[in-house]
Amino acid sequence: QAEEELKAAWSQLQEMGRRERLLRSDVQRAGEQLESFKTQVMQLCSPSAAGSTGKSVTEQQVIEKVRQISDENQQSHEREKSLQKELSSRLAKEKEVSANMEVFKNSLQKLQ
């Protein structure tokens, strides 16, 4: 019976070792994928910053770059809104001037 228990324990240890190796492999692969993803993000955000130094990109650098792009995007949207507002105002003034010109033109014709 003791021999059977030892065989079962040995079998369990072997299975645990196999699982540990698989987990280590998965963790290593996930780390490589993360590093690749960070590099891709940095290359998209700032091609000159990524890969040129040969150093790996940190999560903080990626976060800062994404934050910077987000801020720039927000500023662009605000500028677009401002320009749309200005354009609407100018179009309204143009319509008013055009209407006034038409009234002036009609008045001039009546005077003649």
Secondary structure, DSSP 4 states (H G I P E B T S, - for coil): -HHHHHHHHHHHHHHHHHHHHHHHHHHHHHHHHHHHHHHHHHHHH-TTTSSSS-PPPPHHHHHHHHHHHHHHHHHHHHHHHHHHHHHHHHHHHHHHHHHHHHHHHHHHHHH-
